């Protein structure tokens, strides 16, 4: 799964393509070959979409919000998050069934 990879420090890096102002928050599938598309209900104003995305990812991977860090893409639709406290194998196991359903 190319949207997930292991960082040198042992944390997991996740590449996301976000669709703000969606009717419901969900994993919508893969976006290209290297990002997972996630729909969120928050608008892309004043960082609200980024905050909502952090909350969504924390809940999805069963992590505290502090363990999900926005590394790149603050203003854009394609973002990279660092997930601390989860292994790459565990993250793939959570994400894979959602991508197969989408």
Secondary structure as UniProt FT lines:
FT   TURN            2..3
FT   STRAND          4..6
FT   TURN            8..9
FT   STRAND          12..19
FT   STRAND          26..31
FT   TURN            32..34
FT   STRAND          35..39
FT   TURN            46..47
FT   HELIX           48..60
FT   TURN            61..62
FT   HELIX           65..67
FT   STRAND          68..72
FT   STRAND          78..83
FT   HELIX           88..101
//
